[in-house]
Amino acid sequence: MQDVMGILFTDELPQGIRFHGMTIPECQSQLPAAPGGKEIIAESMLWLLLTGKVPTVAETRQLSCELAEKGELPEYAEELVDSWVTFATLTLSASERDPTGFPLLCIP
């Protein structure tokens, strides 16, 4: 597989999934949690995935505010997402009825 991007899956790694070198329990202990909560919030994990660094509480709150500010989708984007959901639903329902197990392409 020279010059081909790919993912290697192996069962030889006993430590499990790592995010920038951190295991899930390490993420749970080091990433900021929701105020008054014990579990990490999505914004702190997103920060880790994008930057490779553990965010502070202030950085996590700032990212939350920015995402909320920019969370409004334009109408064309909402229509596009809705069309994907419709297409996926039709494809899945068709594949469930197909006796060969191959998904059928259904376009409304």
C-alpha positions in Angstrom: 0.0 0.0 0.0 2.7 2.4 -0.9 1.5 6.0 -1.3 -2.1 5.0 -0.4 -3.8 6.5 2.6 -5.4 3.9 4.9 -6.2 2.9 8.4 -4.6 -0.1 10.0 -6.7 -2.0 12.5 -5.0 -4.4 14.8 -5.9 -6.3 18.0 -2.3 -6.1 19.3 -2.8 -2.8 21.1 -4.2 -3.6 24.6 -4.4 0.1 25.6 -7.4 0.9 23.4 -8.3 4.1 21.5 -5.9 7.0 21.9 -6.6 10.7 21.2 -3.3 12.5 20.7 -1.7 9.9 22.9 -4.3 10.0 25.6 -6.5 7.1 26.5 -10.2 7.5 27.2 -9.7 7.4 31.0 -6.9 10.0 30.7 -9.2 12.2 28.7 -11.9 11.9 31.3 -9.5 12.9 34.1 -7.7 15.7 32.3 -10.3 17.4 30.0 -12.6 20.0 31.5 -16.0 18.8 32.5 -19.3 20.6 32.4 -19.9 23.0 35.4 -21.0 20.8 38.3 -20.6 17.6 36.3 -18.1 14.8 36.2 -18.0 13.9 32.4 -16.1 15.9 29.8 -18.1 18.1 27.4 -17.9 17.8 23.7 -16.1 21.1 23.2 -13.2 20.1 25.4 -12.8 16.9 23.3 -13.1 18.9 20.1 -10.4 21.3 21.2 -8.1 18.3 22.0 -8.8 16.7 18.6 -8.2 20.0 16.7 -5.2 21.3 18.5 -3.6 18.3 20.2 -3.6 20.2 23.5 -5.7 19.9 26.7 -7.9 23.0 26.9 -8.4 25.2 29.9 -11.9 25.8 31.3 -11.8 29.3 29.7 -10.8 28.0 26.3 -13.6 25.4 26.5 -16.1 28.1 27.4 -14.9 30.3 24.6 -15.2 27.5 22.0 -18.7 26.8 23.3 -19.7 30.4 22.9 -18.2 30.6 19.4 -20.0 27.4 18.3 -23.3 28.8 19.6 -22.8 32.1 17.8 -22.0 30.3 14.5 -24.5 27.5 15.0 -27.2 28.9 12.6 -27.2 27.0 9.4 -28.2 28.7 6.1 -31.4 27.4 4.6 -29.6 25.7 1.7 -27.4 23.7 4.2 -30.5 22.6 6.1 -32.1 21.4 2.9 -29.0 19.5 1.9 -28.8 17.7 5.2 -32.5 16.9 5.0 -32.0 15.4 1.6 -29.2 13.2 2.9 -31.5 11.9 5.7 -34.2 11.1 3.2 -31.8 9.4 0.8 -30.2 7.4 3.6 -33.6 6.3 4.9 -34.7 5.2 1.5 -31.5 3.3 0.8 -31.6 1.5 4.2 -35.3 0.6 4.0 -34.7 -0.8 0.4 -31.7 -2.8 1.5 -33.7 -4.4 4.4 -36.3 -5.6 1.8 -33.7 -6.8 -0.7 -33.2 -10.6 -0.3 -29.7 -10.5 -1.7 -28.5 -8.0 1.0 -27.3 -5.5 -1.5 -28.5 -2.0 -1.0 -30.8 -0.6 -3.7 -30.5 2.9 -4.9 -33.8 4.7 -4.6 -34.2 8.3 -5.6 -37.6 9.9 -4.9 
